[in-house]
Amino acid sequence: MKKLKKYVKYTIIGMVTGLCNGLFGSGGGTIAVPAMEIVLDVEEHRAHATALAIILPLTLVSVFFYIRNDYVNWDLTWQVAIGGVIGGYVGARILKNIPSNVLRKIFGIFMIVAAIRMVI
């Protein structure tokens, strides 16, 4: 029964994360990271890294739908993707050097700023 509860938690977190990722084009990490930390008791660095691994297949499914329906601006995609790859590499390298309490604060500030921008 305990194992079943664990898998139900995984499934719910995955479904909510996938829904947000597909619906908003991103946002899966804002669901997955806190859910893994709070509900699954995953350490912060692992939660951030795992969220990226979770979001990759979700993004592939979503982008397939968006490409099929001709929603993608390819000129913009290639230009921004180059910077994104560089930023992703730098961020992944920096992550291991940031203490958990600082990482939590940075992530929280990022979420607050994103929320304010969406509301205003």
Phi and psi restraints in degrees (range 20) as a CNS / XPLOR table:
assign (resid 1 and name C) (resid 2 and name N)
       (resid 2 and name CA) (resid 2 and name C) 1.0 -64.3 20.0 2
assign (resid 2 and name N) (resid 2 and name CA)
       (resid 2 and name C) (resid 3 and name N) 1.0 -39.2 20.0 2
assign (resid 2 and name C) (resid 3 and name N)
       (resid 3 and name CA) (resid 3 and name C) 1.0 -66.1 20.0 2
assign (resid 3 and name N) (resid 3 and name CA)
       (resid 3 and name C) (resid 4 and name N) 1.0 -38.4 20.0 2
assign (resid 3 and name C) (resid 4 and name N)
       (resid 4 and name CA) (resid 4 and name C) 1.0 -63.3 20.0 2
assign (resid 4 and name N) (resid 4 and name CA)
       (resid 4 and name C) (resid 5 and name N) 1.0 -43.0 20.0 2
assign (resid 4 and name C) (resid 5 and name N)
       (resid 5 and name CA) (resid 5 and name C) 1.0 -60.4 20.0 2
assign (resid 5 and name N) (resid 5 and name CA)
       (resid 5 and name C) (resid 6 and name N) 1.0 -39.9 20.0 2
assign (resid 5 and name C) (resid 6 and name N)
       (resid 6 and name CA) (resid 6 and name C) 1.0 -62.4 20.0 2
assign (resid 6 and name N) (resid 6 and name CA)
       (resid 6 and name C) (resid 7 and name N) 1.0 -46.0 20.0 2
assign (resid 6 and name C) (resid 7 and name N)
       (resid 7 and name CA) (resid 7 and name C) 1.0 -68.5 20.0 2
assign (resid 7 and name N) (resid 7 and name CA)
       (resid 7 and name C) (resid 8 and name N) 1.0 -32.6 20.0 2
assign (resid 7 and name C) (resid 8 and name N)
       (resid 8 and name CA) (resid 8 and name C) 1.0 -64.9 20.0 2
assign (resid 8 and name N) (resid 8 and name CA)
       (resid 8 and name C) (resid 9 and name N) 1.0 -42.1 20.0 2
assign (resid 8 and name C) (resid 9 and name N)
       (resid 9 and name CA) (resid 9 and name C) 1.0 -60.9 20.0 2
assign (resid 9 and name N) (resid 9 and name CA)
       (resid 9 and name C) (resid 10 and name N) 1.0 -46.4 20.0 2
assign (resid 9 and name C) (resid 10 and name N)
       (resid 10 and name CA) (resid 10 and name C) 1.0 -57.6 20.0 2
assign (resid 10 and name N) (resid 10 and name CA)
       (resid 10 and name C) (resid 11 and name N) 1.0 -46.3 20.0 2
assign (resid 10 and name C) (resid 11 and name N)
       (resid 11 and name CA) (resid 11 and name C) 1.0 -64.7 20.0 2
assign (resid 11 and name N) (resid 11 and name CA)
       (resid 11 and name C) (resid 12 and name N) 1.0 -43.5 20.0 2
assign (resid 11 and name C) (resid 12 and name N)
       (resid 12 and name CA) (resid 12 and name C) 1.0 -64.6 20.0 2
assign (resid 12 and name N) (resid 12 and name CA)
       (resid 12 and name C) (resid 13 and name N) 1.0 -45.8 20.0 2
assign (resid 12 and name C) (resid 13 and name N)
       (resid 13 and name CA) (resid 13 and name C) 1.0 -60.2 20.0 2
assign (resid 13 and name N) (resid 13 and name CA)
       (resid 13 and name C) (resid 14 and name N) 1.0 -43.7 20.0 2
assign (resid 13 and name C) (resid 14 and name N)
       (resid 14 and name CA) (resid 14 and name C) 1.0 -62.9 20.0 2
assign (resid 14 and name N) (resid 14 and name CA)
       (resid 14 and name C) (resid 15 and name N) 1.0 -42.7 20.0 2
assign (resid 14 and name C) (resid 15 and name N)
       (resid 15 and name CA) (resid 15 and name C) 1.0 -66.3 20.0 2
assign (resid 15 and name N) (resid 15 and name CA)
       (resid 15 and name C) (resid 16 and name N) 1.0 -43.9 20.0 2
assign (resid 15 and name C) (resid 16 and name N)
       (resid 16 and name CA) (resid 16 and name C) 1.0 -66.2 20.0 2
assign (resid 16 and name N) (resid 16 and name CA)
       (resid 16 and name C) (resid 17 and name N) 1.0 -42.0 20.0 2
assign (resid 16 and name C) (resid 17 and name N)
       (resid 17 and name CA) (resid 17 and name C) 1.0 -61.7 20.0 2
assign (resid 17 and name N) (resid 17 and name CA)
       (resid 17 and name C) (resid 18 and name N) 1.0 -46.6 20.0 2
assign (resid 17 and name C) (resid 18 and name N)
       (resid 18 and name CA) (resid 18 and name C) 1.0 -63.6 20.0 2
assign (resid 18 and name N) (resid 18 and name CA)
       (resid 18 and name C) (resid 19 and name N) 1.0 -40.5 20.0 2
assign (resid 18 and name C) (resid 19 and name N)
       (resid 19 and name CA) (resid 19 and name C) 1.0 -61.0 20.0 2
assign (resid 19 and name N) (resid 19 and name CA)
       (resid 19 and name C) (resid 20 and name N) 1.0 -47.7 20.0 2
assign (resid 19 and name C) (resid 20 and name N)
       (resid 20 and name CA) (resid 20 and name C) 1.0 -63.8 20.0 2
assign (resid 20 and name N) (resid 20 and name CA)
       (resid 20 and name C) (resid 21 and name N) 1.0 -42.4 20.0 2
assign (resid 20 and name C) (resid 21 and name N)
       (resid 21 and name CA) (resid 21 and name C) 1.0 -63.7 20.0 2
assign (resid 21 and name N) (resid 21 and name CA)
       (resid 21 and name C) (resid 22 and name N) 1.0 -43.9 20.0 2
assign (resid 21 and name C) (resid 22 and name N)
       (resid 22 and name CA) (resid 22 and name C) 1.0 -72.0 20.0 2
assign (resid 22 and name N) (resid 22 and name CA)
       (resid 22 and name C) (resid 23 and name N) 1.0 -38.1 20.0 2
assign (resid 22 and name C) (resid 23 and name N)
       (resid 23 and name CA) (resid 23 and name C) 1.0 -75.5 20.0 2
assign (resid 23 and name N) (resid 23 and name CA)
       (resid 23 and name C) (resid 24 and name N) 1.0 -42.9 20.0 2
assign (resid 23 and name C) (resid 24 and name N)
       (resid 24 and name CA) (resid 24 and name C) 1.0 -101.5 20.0 2
assign (resid 24 and name N) (resid 24 and name CA)
       (resid 24 and name C) (resid 25 and name N) 1.0 -7.2 20.0 2
assign (resid 24 and name C) (resid 25 and name N)
       (resid 25 and name CA) (resid 25 and name C) 1.0 81.5 20.0 2
assign (resid 25 and name N) (resid 25 and name CA)
       (resid 25 and name C) (resid 26 and name N) 1.0 -4.2 20.0 2
assign (resid 25 and name C) (resid 26 and name N)
       (resid 26 and name CA) (resid 26 and name C) 1.0 -172.9 20.0 2
assign (resid 26 and name N) (resid 26 and name CA)
       (resid 26 and name C) (resid 27 and name N) 1.0 -165.8 20.0 2
assign (resid 26 and name C) (resid 27 and name N)
       (resid 27 and name CA) (resid 27 and name C) 1.0 97.8 20.0 2
assign (resid 27 and name N) (resid 27 and name CA)
       (resid 27 and name C) (resid 28 and name N) 1.0 -9.0 20.0 2
assign (resid 27 and name C) (resid 28 and name N)
       (resid 28 and name CA) (resid 28 and name C) 1.0 -59.1 20.0 2
assign (resid 28 and name N) (resid 28 and name CA)
       (resid 28 and name C) (resid 29 and name N) 1.0 -37.7 20.0 2
assign (resid 28 and name C) (resid 29 and name N)
       (resid 29 and name CA) (resid 29 and name C) 1.0 -66.5 20.0 2
assign (resid 29 and name N) (resid 29 and name CA)
       (resid 29 and name C) (resid 30 and name N) 1.0 -31.9 20.0 2
assign (resid 29 and name C) (resid 30 and name N)
       (resid 30 and name CA) (resid 30 and name C) 1.0 -70.2 20.0 2
assign (resid 30 and name N) (resid 30 and name CA)
       (resid 30 and name C) (resid 31 and name N) 1.0 -19.3 20.0 2
assign (resid 30 and name C) (resid 31 and name N)
       (resid 31 and name CA) (resid 31 and name C) 1.0 -94.4 20.0 2
assign (resid 31 and name N) (resid 31 and name CA)
       (resid 31 and name C) (resid 32 and name N) 1.0 -49.3 20.0 2
assign (resid 31 and name C) (resid 32 and name N)
       (resid 32 and name CA) (resid 32 and name C) 1.0 -64.5 20.0 2
assign (resid 32 and name N) (resid 32 and name CA)
       (resid 32 and name C) (resid 33 and name N) 1.0 -43.3 20.0 2
assign (resid 32 and name C) (resid 33 and name N)
       (resid 33 and name CA) (resid 33 and name C) 1.0 -63.9 20.0 2
assign (resid 33 and name N) (resid 33 and name CA)
       (resid 33 and name C) (resid 34 and name N) 1.0 -56.2 20.0 2
assign (resid 33 and name C) (resid 34 and name N)
       (resid 34 and name CA) (resid 34 and name C) 1.0 -62.8 20.0 2
assign (resid 34 and name N) (resid 34 and name CA)
       (resid 34 and name C) (resid 35 and name N) 1.0 -35.1 20.0 2
assign (resid 34 and name C) (resid 35 and name N)
       (resid 35 and name CA) (resid 35 and name C) 1.0 -63.8 20.0 2
assign (resid 35 and name N) (resid 35 and name CA)
       (resid 35 and name C) (resid 36 and name N) 1.0 -43.2 20.0 2
assign (resid 35 and name C) (resid 36 and name N)
       (resid 36 and name CA) (resid 36 and name C) 1.0 -66.0 20.0 2
assign (resid 36 and name N) (resid 36 and name CA)
       (resid 36 and name C) (resid 37 and name N) 1.0 -39.2 20.0 2
assign (resid 36 and name C) (resid 37 and name N)
       (resid 37 and name CA) (resid 37 and name C) 1.0 -68.5 20.0 2
assign (resid 37 and name N) (resid 37 and name CA)
       (resid 37 and name C) (resid 38 and name N) 1.0 -46.8 20.0 2
assign (resid 37 and name C) (resid 38 and name N)
       (resid 38 and name CA) (resid 38 and name C) 1.0 -82.5 20.0 2
assign (resid 38 and name N) (resid 38 and name CA)
       (resid 38 and name C) (resid 39 and name N) 1.0 -50.9 20.0 2
assign (resid 38 and name C) (resid 39 and name N)
       (resid 39 and name CA) (resid 39 and name C) 1.0 -80.9 20.0 2
assign (resid 39 and name N) (resid 39 and name CA)
       (resid 39 and name C) (resid 40 and name N) 1.0 -40.3 20.0 2
assign (resid 39 and name C) (resid 40 and name N)
       (resid 40 and name CA) (resid 40 and name C) 1.0 -102.6 20.0 2
assign (resid 40 and name N) (resid 40 and name CA)
       (resid 40 and name C) (resid 41 and name N) 1.0 -3.4 20.0 2
assign (resid 40 and name C) (resid 41 and name N)
       (resid 41 and name CA) (resid 41 and name C) 1.0 58.2 20.0 2
assign (resid 41 and name N) (resid 41 and name CA)
       (resid 41 and name C) (resid 42 and name N) 1.0 42.7 20.0 2
assign (resid 41 and name C) (resid 42 and name N)
       (resid 42 and name CA) (resid 42 and name C) 1.0 -89.6 20.0 2
assign (resid 42 and name N) (resid 42 and name CA)
       (resid 42 and name C) (resid 43 and name N) 1.0 137.8 20.0 2
assign (resid 42 and name C) (resid 43 and name N)
       (resid 43 and name CA) (resid 43 and name C) 1.0 -60.9 20.0 2
assign (resid 43 and name N) (resid 43 and name CA)
       (resid 43 and name C) (resid 44 and name N) 1.0 146.5 20.0 2
assign (resid 43 and name C) (resid 44 and name N)
       (resid 44 and name CA) (resid 44 and name C) 1.0 -56.9 20.0 2
assign (resid 44 and name N) (resid 44 and name CA)
       (resid 44 and name C) (resid 45 and name N) 1.0 -47.7 20.0 2
assign (resid 44 and name C) (resid 45 and name N)
       (resid 45 and name CA) (resid 45 and name C) 1.0 -60.3 20.0 2
assign (resid 45 and name N) (resid 45 and name CA)
       (resid 45 and name C) (resid 46 and name N) 1.0 -43.0 20.0 2
assign (resid 45 and name C) (resid 46 and name N)
       (resid 46 and name CA) (resid 46 and name C) 1.0 -66.3 20.0 2
assign (resid 46 and name N) (resid 46 and name CA)
       (resid 46 and name C) (resid 47 and name N) 1.0 -37.3 20.0 2
assign (resid 46 and name C) (resid 47 and name N)
       (resid 47 and name CA) (resid 47 and name C) 1.0 -63.7 20.0 2
assign (resid 47 and name N) (resid 47 and name CA)
       (resid 47 and name C) (resid 48 and name N) 1.0 -43.1 20.0 2
assign (resid 47 and name C) (resid 48 and name N)
       (resid 48 and name CA) (resid 48 and name C) 1.0 -64.4 20.0 2
assign (resid 48 and name N) (resid 48 and name CA)
       (resid 48 and name C) (resid 49 and name N) 1.0 -47.0 20.0 2
assign (resid 48 and name C) (resid 49 and name N)
       (resid 49 and name CA) (resid 49 and name C) 1.0 -66.0 20.0 2
assign (resid 49 and name N) (resid 49 and name CA)
       (resid 49 and name C) (resid 50 and name N) 1.0 -41.6 20.0 2
assign (resid 49 and name C) (resid 50 and name N)
       (resid 50 and name CA) (resid 50 and name C) 1.0 -66.4 20.0 2
assign (resid 50 and name N) (resid 50 and name CA)
       (resid 50 and name C) (resid 51 and name N) 1.0 -37.1 20.0 2
assign (resid 50 and name C) (resid 51 and name N)
       (resid 51 and name CA) (resid 51 and name C) 1.0 -59.6 20.0 2
assign (resid 51 and name N) (resid 51 and name CA)
       (resid 51 and name C) (resid 52 and name N) 1.0 -40.1 20.0 2
assign (resid 51 and name C) (resid 52 and name N)
       (resid 52 and name CA) (resid 52 and name C) 1.0 -63.8 20.0 2
assign (resid 52 and name N) (resid 52 and name CA)
       (resid 52 and name C) (resid 53 and name N) 1.0 -41.5 20.0 2
assign (resid 52 and name C) (resid 53 and name N)
       (resid 53 and name CA) (resid 53 and name C) 1.0 -66.8 20.0 2
assign (resid 53 and name N) (resid 53 and name CA)
       (resid 53 and name C) (resid 54 and name N) 1.0 -34.3 20.0 2
assign (resid 53 and name C) (resid 54 and name N)
       (resid 54 and name CA) (resid 54 and name C) 1.0 -69.2 20.0 2
assign (resid 54 and name N) (resid 54 and name CA)
       (resid 54 and name C) (resid 55 and name N) 1.0 -41.6 20.0 2
assign (resid 54 and name C) (resid 55 and name N)
       (resid 55 and name CA) (resid 55 and name C) 1.0 -70.7 20.0 2
assign (resid 55 and name N) (resid 55 and name CA)
       (resid 55 and name C) (resid 56 and name N) 1.0 -27.8 20.0 2
assign (resid 55 and name C) (resid 56 and name N)
       (resid 56 and name CA) (resid 56 and name C) 1.0 -56.1 20.0 2
assign (resid 56 and name N) (resid 56 and name CA)
       (resid 56 and name C) (resid 57 and name N) 1.0 -55.4 20.0 2
assign (resid 56 and name C) (resid 57 and name N)
       (resid 57 and name CA) (resid 57 and name C) 1.0 -65.5 20.0 2
assign (resid 57 and name N) (resid 57 and name CA)
       (resid 57 and name C) (resid 58 and name N) 1.0 -33.4 20.0 2
assign (resid 57 and name C) (resid 58 and name N)
       (resid 58 and name CA) (resid 58 and name C) 1.0 -62.7 20.0 2
assign (resid 58 and name N) (resid 58 and name CA)
       (resid 58 and name C) (resid 59 and name N) 1.0 -42.3 20.0 2
assign (resid 58 and name C) (resid 59 and name N)
       (resid 59 and name CA) (resid 59 and name C) 1.0 -66.3 20.0 2
assign (resid 59 and name N) (resid 59 and name CA)
       (resid 59 and name C) (resid 60 and name N) 1.0 -39.1 20.0 2
assign (resid 59 and name C) (resid 60 and name N)
       (resid 60 and name CA) (resid 60 and name C) 1.0 -61.6 20.0 2
assign (resid 60 and name N) (resid 60 and name CA)
       (resid 60 and name C) (resid 61 and name N) 1.0 -42.1 20.0 2
assign (resid 60 and name C) (resid 61 and name N)
       (resid 61 and name CA) (resid 61 and name C) 1.0 -63.9 20.0 2
assign (resid 61 and name N) (resid 61 and name CA)
       (resid 61 and name C) (resid 62 and name N) 1.0 -46.6 20.0 2
assign (resid 61 and name C) (resid 62 and name N)
       (resid 62 and name CA) (resid 62 and name C) 1.0 -63.9 20.0 2
assign (resid 62 and name N) (resid 62 and name CA)
       (resid 62 and name C) (resid 63 and name N) 1.0 -44.5 20.0 2
assign (resid 62 and name C) (resid 63 and name N)
       (resid 63 and name CA) (resid 63 and name C) 1.0 -67.0 20.0 2
assign (resid 63 and name N) (resid 63 and name CA)
       (resid 63 and name C) (resid 64 and name N) 1.0 -32.6 20.0 2
assign (resid 63 and name C) (resid 64 and name N)
       (resid 64 and name CA) (resid 64 and name C) 1.0 -58.7 20.0 2
assign (resid 64 and name N) (resid 64 and name CA)
       (resid 64 and name C) (resid 65 and name N) 1.0 -46.6 20.0 2
assign (resid 64 and name C) (resid 65 and name N)
       (resid 65 and name CA) (resid 65 and name C) 1.0 -61.7 20.0 2
assign (resid 65 and name N) (resid 65 and name CA)
       (resid 65 and name C) (resid 66 and name N) 1.0 -46.3 20.0 2
assign (resid 65 and name C) (resid 66 and name N)
       (resid 66 and name CA) (resid 66 and name C) 1.0 -64.6 20.0 2
assign (resid 66 and name N) (resid 66 and name CA)
       (resid 66 and name C) (resid 67 and name N) 1.0 -39.8 20.0 2
assign (resid 66 and name C) (resid 67 and name N)
       (resid 67 and name CA) (resid 67 and name C) 1.0 -66.0 20.0 2
assign (resid 67 and name N) (resid 67 and name CA)
       (resid 67 and name C) (resid 68 and name N) 1.0 -45.6 20.0 2
assign (resid 67 and name C) (resid 68 and name N)
       (resid 68 and name CA) (resid 68 and name C) 1.0 -59.1 20.0 2
assign (resid 68 and name N) (resid 68 and name CA)
       (resid 68 and name C) (resid 69 and name N) 1.0 -32.4 20.0 2
assign (resid 68 and name C) (resid 69 and name N)
       (resid 69 and name CA) (resid 69 and name C) 1.0 -97.9 20.0 2
assign (resid 69 and name N) (resid 69 and name CA)
       (resid 69 and name C) (resid 70 and name N) 1.0 13.2 20.0 2
assign (resid 69 and name C) (resid 70 and name N)
       (resid 70 and name CA) (resid 70 and name C) 1.0 56.9 20.0 2
assign (resid 70 and name N) (resid 70 and name CA)
       (resid 70 and name C) (resid 71 and name N) 1.0 43.9 20.0 2
assign (resid 70 and name C) (resid 71 and name N)
       (resid 71 and name CA) (resid 71 and name C) 1.0 -95.3 20.0 2
assign (resid 71 and name N) (resid 71 and name CA)
       (resid 71 and name C) (resid 72 and name N) 1.0 -8.3 20.0 2
assign (resid 71 and name C) (resid 72 and name N)
       (resid 72 and name CA) (resid 72 and name C) 1.0 -90.7 20.0 2
assign (resid 72 and name N) (resid 72 and name CA)
       (resid 72 and name C) (resid 73 and name N) 1.0 130.8 20.0 2
assign (resid 72 and name C) (resid 73 and name N)
       (resid 73 and name CA) (resid 73 and name C) 1.0 -91.5 20.0 2
assign (resid 73 and name N) (resid 73 and name CA)
       (resid 73 and name C) (resid 74 and name N) 1.0 99.2 20.0 2
assign (resid 73 and name C) (resid 74 and name N)
       (resid 74 and name CA) (resid 74 and name C) 1.0 -67.2 20.0 2
assign (resid 74 and name N) (resid 74 and name CA)
       (resid 74 and name C) (resid 75 and name N) 1.0 -36.0 20.0 2
assign (resid 74 and name C) (resid 75 and name N)
       (resid 75 and name CA) (resid 75 and name C) 1.0 -60.4 20.0 2
assign (resid 75 and name N) (resid 75 and name CA)
       (resid 75 and name C) (resid 76 and name N) 1.0 -46.9 20.0 2
assign (resid 75 and name C) (resid 76 and name N)
       (resid 76 and name CA) (resid 76 and name C) 1.0 -66.1 20.0 2
assign (resid 76 and name N) (resid 76 and name CA)
       (resid 76 and name C) (resid 77 and name N) 1.0 -41.5 20.0 2
assign (resid 76 and name C) (resid 77 and name N)
       (resid 77 and name CA) (resid 77 and name C) 1.0 -56.0 20.0 2
assign (resid 77 and name N) (resid 77 and name CA)
       (resid 77 and name C) (resid 78 and name N) 1.0 -51.6 20.0 2
assign (resid 77 and name C) (resid 78 and name N)
       (resid 78 and name CA) (resid 78 and name C) 1.0 -64.7 20.0 2
assign (resid 78 and name N) (resid 78 and name CA)
       (resid 78 and name C) (resid 79 and name N) 1.0 -39.9 20.0 2
assign (resid 78 and name C) (resid 79 and name N)
       (resid 79 and name CA) (resid 79 and name C) 1.0 -67.0 20.0 2
assign (resid 79 and name N) (resid 79 and name CA)
       (resid 79 and name C) (resid 80 and name N) 1.0 -44.7 20.0 2
assign (resid 79 and name C) (resid 80 and name N)
       (resid 80 and name CA) (resid 80 and name C) 1.0 -73.9 20.0 2
assign (resid 80 and name N) (resid 80 and name CA)
       (resid 80 and name C) (resid 81 and name N) 1.0 -33.9 20.0 2
assign (resid 80 and name C) (resid 81 and name N)
       (resid 81 and name CA) (resid 81 and name C) 1.0 -61.3 20.0 2
assign (resid 81 and name N) (resid 81 and name CA)
       (resid 81 and name C) (resid 82 and name N) 1.0 -35.6 20.0 2
assign (resid 81 and name C) (resid 82 and name N)
       (resid 82 and name CA) (resid 82 and name C) 1.0 -60.6 20.0 2
assign (resid 82 and name N) (resid 82 and name CA)
       (resid 82 and name C) (resid 83 and name N) 1.0 -49.3 20.0 2
assign (resid 82 and name C) (resid 83 and name N)
       (resid 83 and name CA) (resid 83 and name C) 1.0 -64.3 20.0 2
assign (resid 83 and name N) (resid 83 and name CA)
       (resid 83 and name C) (resid 84 and name N) 1.0 -36.7 20.0 2
assign (resid 83 and name C) (resid 84 and name N)
       (resid 84 and name CA) (resid 84 and name C) 1.0 -63.8 20.0 2
assign (resid 84 and name N) (resid 84 and name CA)
       (resid 84 and name C) (resid 85 and name N) 1.0 -39.0 20.0 2
assign (resid 84 and name C) (resid 85 and name N)
       (resid 85 and name CA) (resid 85 and name C) 1.0 -64.6 20.0 2
assign (resid 85 and name N) (resid 85 and name CA)
       (resid 85 and name C) (resid 86 and name N) 1.0 -44.6 20.0 2
assign (resid 85 and name C) (resid 86 and name N)
       (resid 86 and name CA) (resid 86 and name C) 1.0 -63.8 20.0 2
assign (resid 86 and name N) (resid 86 and name CA)
       (resid 86 and name C) (resid 87 and name N) 1.0 -47.8 20.0 2
assign (resid 86 and name C) (resid 87 and name N)
       (resid 87 and name CA) (resid 87 and name C) 1.0 -62.2 20.0 2
assign (resid 87 and name N) (resid 87 and name CA)
       (resid 87 and name C) (resid 88 and name N) 1.0 -38.8 20.0 2
assign (resid 87 and name C) (resid 88 and name N)
       (resid 88 and name CA) (resid 88 and name C) 1.0 -63.3 20.0 2
assign (resid 88 and name N) (resid 88 and name CA)
       (resid 88 and name C) (resid 89 and name N) 1.0 -40.5 20.0 2
assign (resid 88 and name C) (resid 89 and name N)
       (resid 89 and name CA) (resid 89 and name C) 1.0 -64.5 20.0 2
assign (resid 89 and name N) (resid 89 and name CA)
       (resid 89 and name C) (resid 90 and name N) 1.0 -48.5 20.0 2
assign (resid 89 and name C) (resid 90 and name N)
       (resid 90 and name CA) (resid 90 and name C) 1.0 -61.9 20.0 2
assign (resid 90 and name N) (resid 90 and name CA)
       (resid 90 and name C) (resid 91 and name N) 1.0 -45.1 20.0 2
assign (resid 90 and name C) (resid 91 and name N)
       (resid 91 and name CA) (resid 91 and name C) 1.0 -61.2 20.0 2
assign (resid 91 and name N) (resid 91 and name CA)
       (resid 91 and name C) (resid 92 and name N) 1.0 -42.0 20.0 2
assign (resid 91 and name C) (resid 92 and name N)
       (resid 92 and name CA) (resid 92 and name C) 1.0 -65.2 20.0 2
assign (resid 92 and name N) (resid 92 and name CA)
       (resid 92 and name C) (resid 93 and name N) 1.0 -37.2 20.0 2
assign (resid 92 and name C) (resid 93 and name N)
       (resid 93 and name CA) (resid 93 and name C) 1.0 -67.7 20.0 2
assign (resid 93 and name N) (resid 93 and name CA)
       (resid 93 and name C) (resid 94 and name N) 1.0 -39.1 20.0 2
assign (resid 93 and name C) (resid 94 and name N)
       (resid 94 and name CA) (resid 94 and name C) 1.0 -73.1 20.0 2
assign (resid 94 and name N) (resid 94 and name CA)
       (resid 94 and name C) (resid 95 and name N) 1.0 -33.5 20.0 2
assign (resid 94 and name C) (resid 95 and name N)
       (resid 95 and name CA) (resid 95 and name C) 1.0 -49.3 20.0 2
assign (resid 95 and name N) (resid 95 and name CA)
       (resid 95 and name C) (resid 96 and name N) 1.0 -45.0 20.0 2
assign (resid 95 and name C) (resid 96 and name N)
       (resid 96 and name CA) (resid 96 and name C) 1.0 -66.7 20.0 2
assign (resid 96 and name N) (resid 96 and name CA)
       (resid 96 and name C) (resid 97 and name N) 1.0 -17.8 20.0 2
assign (resid 96 and name C) (resid 97 and name N)
       (resid 97 and name CA) (resid 97 and name C) 1.0 -95.8 20.0 2
assign (resid 97 and name N) (resid 97 and name CA)
       (resid 97 and name C) (resid 98 and name N) 1.0 -3.4 20.0 2
assign (resid 97 and name C) (resid 98 and name N)
       (resid 98 and name CA) (resid 98 and name C) 1.0 -96.6 20.0 2
assign (resid 98 and name N) (resid 98 and name CA)
       (resid 98 and name C) (resid 99 and name N) 1.0 124.3 20.0 2
assign (resid 98 and name C) (resid 99 and name N)
       (resid 99 and name CA) (resid 99 and name C) 1.0 -61.4 20.0 2
assign (resid 99 and name N) (resid 99 and name CA)
       (resid 99 and name C) (resid 100 and name N) 1.0 149.4 20.0 2
assign (resid 99 and name C) (resid 100 and name N)
       (resid 100 and name CA) (resid 100 and name C) 1.0 -55.6 20.0 2
assign (resid 100 and name N) (resid 100 and name CA)
       (resid 100 and name C) (resid 101 and name N) 1.0 -42.7 20.0 2
assign (resid 100 and name C) (resid 101 and name N)
       (resid 101 and name CA) (resid 101 and name C) 1.0 -65.5 20.0 2
assign (resid 101 and name N) (resid 101 and name CA)
       (resid 101 and name C) (resid 102 and name N) 1.0 -34.7 20.0 2
assign (resid 101 and name C) (resid 102 and name N)
       (resid 102 and name CA) (resid 102 and name C) 1.0 -72.4 20.0 2
assign (resid 102 and name N) (resid 102 and name CA)
       (resid 102 and name C) (resid 103 and name N) 1.0 -42.3 20.0 2
assign (resid 102 and name C) (resid 103 and name N)
       (resid 103 and name CA) (resid 103 and name C) 1.0 -58.8 20.0 2
assign (resid 103 and name N) (resid 103 and name CA)
       (resid 103 and name C) (resid 104 and name N) 1.0 -43.8 20.0 2
assign (resid 103 and name C) (resid 104 and name N)
       (resid 104 and name CA) (resid 104 and name C) 1.0 -59.9 20.0 2
assign (resid 104 and name N) (resid 104 and name CA)
       (resid 104 and name C) (resid 105 and name N) 1.0 -43.0 20.0 2
assign (resid 104 and name C) (resid 105 and name N)
       (resid 105 and name CA) (resid 105 and name C) 1.0 -67.5 20.0 2
assign (resid 105 and name N) (resid 105 and name CA)
       (resid 105 and name C) (resid 106 and name N) 1.0 -43.3 20.0 2
assign (resid 105 and name C) (resid 106 and name N)
       (resid 106 and name CA) (resid 106 and name C) 1.0 -61.4 20.0 2
assign (resid 106 and name N) (resid 106 and name CA)
       (resid 106 and name C) (resid 107 and name N) 1.0 -45.9 20.0 2
assign (resid 106 and name C) (resid 107 and name N)
       (resid 107 and name CA) (resid 107 and name C) 1.0 -63.6 20.0 2
assign (resid 107 and name N) (resid 107 and name CA)
       (resid 107 and name C) (resid 108 and name N) 1.0 -42.2 20.0 2
assign (resid 107 and name C) (resid 108 and name N)
       (resid 108 and name CA) (resid 108 and name C) 1.0 -62.2 20.0 2
assign (resid 108 and name N) (resid 108 and name CA)
       (resid 108 and name C) (resid 109 and name N) 1.0 -43.9 20.0 2
assign (resid 108 and name C) (resid 109 and name N)
       (resid 109 and name CA) (resid 109 and name C) 1.0 -62.5 20.0 2
assign (resid 109 and name N) (resid 109 and name CA)
       (resid 109 and name C) (resid 110 and name N) 1.0 -43.4 20.0 2
assign (resid 109 and name C) (resid 110 and name N)
       (resid 110 and name CA) (resid 110 and name C) 1.0 -58.8 20.0 2
assign (resid 110 and name N) (resid 110 and name CA)
       (resid 110 and name C) (resid 111 and name N) 1.0 -44.1 20.0 2
assign (resid 110 and name C) (resid 111 and name N)
       (resid 111 and name CA) (resid 111 and name C) 1.0 -65.6 20.0 2
assign (resid 111 and name N) (resid 111 and name CA)
       (resid 111 and name C) (resid 112 and name N) 1.0 -39.7 20.0 2
assign (resid 111 and name C) (resid 112 and name N)
       (resid 112 and name CA) (resid 112 and name C) 1.0 -65.1 20.0 2
assign (resid 112 and name N) (resid 112 and name CA)
       (resid 112 and name C) (resid 113 and name N) 1.0 -46.6 20.0 2
assign (resid 112 and name C) (resid 113 and name N)
       (resid 113 and name CA) (resid 113 and name C) 1.0 -60.9 20.0 2
assign (resid 113 and name N) (resid 113 and name CA)
       (resid 113 and name C) (resid 114 and name N) 1.0 -43.8 20.0 2
assign (resid 113 and name C) (resid 114 and name N)
       (resid 114 and name CA) (resid 114 and name C) 1.0 -62.2 20.0 2
assign (resid 114 and name N) (resid 114 and name CA)
       (resid 114 and name C) (resid 115 and name N) 1.0 -41.5 20.0 2
assign (resid 114 and name C) (resid 115 and name N)
       (resid 115 and name CA) (resid 115 and name C) 1.0 -64.1 20.0 2
assign (resid 115 and name N) (resid 115 and name CA)
       (resid 115 and name C) (resid 116 and name N) 1.0 -43.4 20.0 2
assign (resid 115 and name C) (resid 116 and name N)
       (resid 116 and name CA) (resid 116 and name C) 1.0 -62.6 20.0 2
assign (resid 116 and name N) (resid 116 and name CA)
       (resid 116 and name C) (resid 117 and name N) 1.0 -43.4 20.0 2
assign (resid 116 and name C) (resid 117 and name N)
       (resid 117 and name CA) (resid 117 and name C) 1.0 -62.3 20.0 2
assign (resid 117 and name N) (resid 117 and name CA)
       (resid 117 and name C) (resid 118 and name N) 1.0 -34.3 20.0 2
assign (resid 117 and name C) (resid 118 and name N)
       (resid 118 and name CA) (resid 118 and name C) 1.0 -72.8 20.0 2
assign (resid 118 and name N) (resid 118 and name CA)
       (resid 118 and name C) (resid 119 and name N) 1.0 -33.6 20.0 2
assign (resid 118 and name C) (resid 119 and name N)
       (resid 119 and name CA) (resid 119 and name C) 1.0 -79.8 20.0 2
assign (resid 119 and name N) (resid 119 and name CA)
       (resid 119 and name C) (resid 120 and name N) 1.0 -36.8 20.0 2
